[in-house]
Amino acid sequence: MKCGEKTEVYSRVTGYFRPVANWNKGKQAEFSDRKTYDVTRAAAVVMPK
């Protein structure tokens, strides 16, 4: 469902959560290039049941 409202995205940087919208353009571009992964799936691959 889309409501059309803007959302605020936070990222953890050196121990602090900061709104991505407050970052400079270069840091925002770097953030968009990051890959995310599911820690629970990664753990299942490393430590299968």
VOVEX-596107 format. One record per atom (N, C-alpha, C, O): residue number from 1; atom name; x, y, z. Coordinates in steps of 0.2 Angstrom, whole numbers, plus 5000, padded with zeros to 4 digits. Layout:
BEGIN
     n   atom      u      v      w
   NUM     CA      X      Y      Z
...
This chain:
BEGIN
     n   atom      u      v      w
     1      N   5004   4994   5000
     1     CA   5000   5000   5000
     1      C   5004   5006   5000
     1      O   5009   5007   5004
     2      N   5003   5011   4996
     2     CA   5007   5017   4996
     2      C   5002   5023   4998
     2      O   4996   5024   4996
     3      N   5005   5027   5003
     3     CA   5001   5032   5005
     3      C   5003   5039   5002
     3      O   5000   5044   5003
     4      N   5009   5039   4999
     4     CA   5011   5045   4996
     4      C   5015   5050   5000
     4      O   5017   5055   4998
     5      N   5016   5048   5007
     5     CA   5019   5052   5012
     5      C   5027   5050   5011
     5      O   5029   5045   5010
     6      N   5031   5055   5013
     6     CA   5038   5054   5013
     6      C   5040   5051   5020
     6      O   5037   5052   5025
     7      N   5045   5046   5019
     7     CA   5047   5043   5025
     7      C   5054   5045   5027
     7      O   5058   5047   5022
     8      N   5056   5045   5033
     8     CA   5062   5047   5035
     8      C   5066   5040   5036
     8      O   5064   5036   5040
     9      N   5072   5040   5033
     9     CA   5076   5034   5033
     9      C   5082   5036   5037
     9      O   5086   5041   5037
    10      N   5084   5031   5042
    10     CA   5090   5032   5046
    10      C   5095   5027   5045
    10      O   5093   5021   5043
    11      N   5101   5028   5046
    11     CA   5107   5023   5045
    11      C   5111   5024   5051
    11      O   5112   5030   5054
    12      N   5114   5019   5053
    12     CA   5119   5019   5059
    12      C   5126   5021   5057
    12      O   5128   5017   5052
    13      N   5129   5026   5059
    13     CA   5135   5028   5058
    13      C   5139   5029   5064
    13      O   5137   5033   5068
    14      N   5145   5025   5065
    14     CA   5149   5026   5071
    14      C   5145   5026   5077
    14      O   5146   5030   5082
    15      N   5140   5022   5078
    15     CA   5136   5021   5084
    15      C   5130   5025   5085
    15      O   5126   5025   5090
    16      N   5129   5030   5080
    16     CA   5123   5034   5081
    16      C   5119   5033   5075
    16      O   5121   5032   5069
    17      N   5112   5034   5076
    17     CA   5107   5033   5070
    17      C   5106   5040   5068
    17      O   5104   5045   5072
    18      N   5107   5042   5061
    18     CA   5106   5048   5059
    18      C   5102   5048   5053
    18      O   5102   5043   5049
    19      N   5097   5053   5052
    19     CA   5093   5053   5046
    19      C   5097   5054   5039
    19      O   5101   5059   5039
    20      N   5096   5050   5035
    20     CA   5100   5050   5028
    20      C   5098   5057   5025
    20      O   5103   5059   5021
    21      N   5093   5060   5025
    21     CA   5091   5066   5022
    21      C   5096   5072   5024
    21      O   5097   5077   5020
    22      N   5099   5071   5030
    22     CA   5103   5076   5032
    22      C   5110   5075   5030
    22      O   5115   5080   5031
    23      N   5112   5070   5026
    23     CA   5118   5069   5023
    23      C   5120   5073   5017
    23      O   5115   5075   5014
    24      N   5126   5074   5016
    24     CA   5128   5077   5009
    24      C   5126   5073   5003
    24      O   5126   5067   5004
    25      N   5126   5075   4997
    25     CA   5124   5071   4991
    25      C   5129   5065   4990
    25      O   5127   5060   4988
    26      N   5135   5066   4992
    26     CA   5140   5061   4991
    26      C   5139   5055   4995
    26      O   5139   5049   4993
    27      N   5137   5057   5002
    27     CA   5136   5051   5007
    27      C   5129   5048   5005
    27      O   5129   5042   5006
    28      N   5124   5052   5003
    28     CA   5118   5049   5001
    28      C   5119   5044   4995
    28      O   5116   5039   4995
    29      N   5123   5046   4990
    29     CA   5124   5041   4984
    29      C   5128   5035   4987
    29      O   5126   5030   4985
    30      N   5133   5036   4991
    30     CA   5136   5030   4994
    30      C   5131   5025   4998
    30      O   5131   5019   4997
    31      N   5126   5028   5001
    31     CA   5121   5025   5005
    31      C   5117   5021   5000
    31      O   5115   5015   5001
    32      N   5115   5024   4995
    32     CA   5111   5020   4990
    32      C   5114   5015   4986
    32      O   5111   5010   4984
    33      N   5121   5015   4986
    33     CA   5125   5009   4983
    33      C   5126   5003   4988
    33      O   5128   4998   4986
    34      N   5124   5004   4994
    34     CA   5125   4999   4999
    34      C   5121   4993   4998
    34      O   5115   4994   4995
    35      N   5123   4987   4999
    35     CA   5119   4981   4999
    35      C   5117   4979   5006
    35      O   5121   4980   5011
    36      N   5111   4977   5006
    36     CA   5108   4975   5012
    36      C   5108   4967   5012
    36      O   5107   4964   5007
    37      N   5107   4964   5018
    37     CA   5107   4957   5018
    37      C   5103   4955   5025
    37      O   5103   4959   5030
    38      N   5100   4949   5025
    38     CA   5096   4947   5030
    38      C   5101   4943   5035
    38      O   5103   4937   5033
    39      N   5102   4945   5041
    39     CA   5107   4942   5046
    39      C   5104   4935   5047
    39      O   5108   4931   5048
    40      N   5098   4934   5048
    40     CA   5095   4927   5050
    40      C   5097   4922   5044
    40      O   5098   4917   5046
    41      N   5096   4924   5038
    41     CA   5098   4920   5032
    41      C   5105   4919   5032
    41      O   5108   4913   5031
    42      N   5109   4924   5033
    42     CA   5117   4923   5033
    42      C   5119   4918   5039
    42      O   5123   4914   5038
    43      N   5116   4919   5045
    43     CA   5117   4914   5050
    43      C   5115   4907   5049
    43      O   5119   4902   5050
    44      N   5110   4906   5045
    44     CA   5108   4899   5043
    44      C   5113   4896   5038
    44      O   5113   4890   5039
    45      N   5116   4900   5034
    45     CA   5121   4897   5030
    45      C   5127   4895   5033
    45      O   5130   4890   5032
    46      N   5129   4899   5038
    46     CA   5135   4898   5042
    46      C   5134   4893   5047
    46      O   5139   4888   5048
    47      N   5128   4892   5050
    47     CA   5127   4888   5055
    47      C   5121   4884   5054
    47      O   5115   4885   5057
    48      N   5121   4879   5049
    48     CA   5114   4876   5047
    48      C   5112   4871   5053
    48      O   5116   4869   5057
    49      N   5105   4870   5053
    49     CA   5103   4866   5059
    49      C   5104   4859   5058
    49      O   5102   4855   5062
